[in-house]
């Protein structure tokens, strides 16, 4: 199954990356969250059925570290 990571910068799609493995897509999302500006950026992972995860799900984890 294909997974898609979509990153957004200032409300505009910035980058779209395709993955064959869910673990790699979620890992890339987590990596993006570590360096993102919460006010300007956002990101989410989708599969053929729709939404899988978004940046806000991992921002709380990063704030706890």
Secondary structure, DSSP 8 states (H G I E B T S, - for coil): --EEEEEEETTEEEEEEEESSHHHHHHHHHHHHHH--TTTEEEEEEETTEEEEEHHHHHHHHHH-
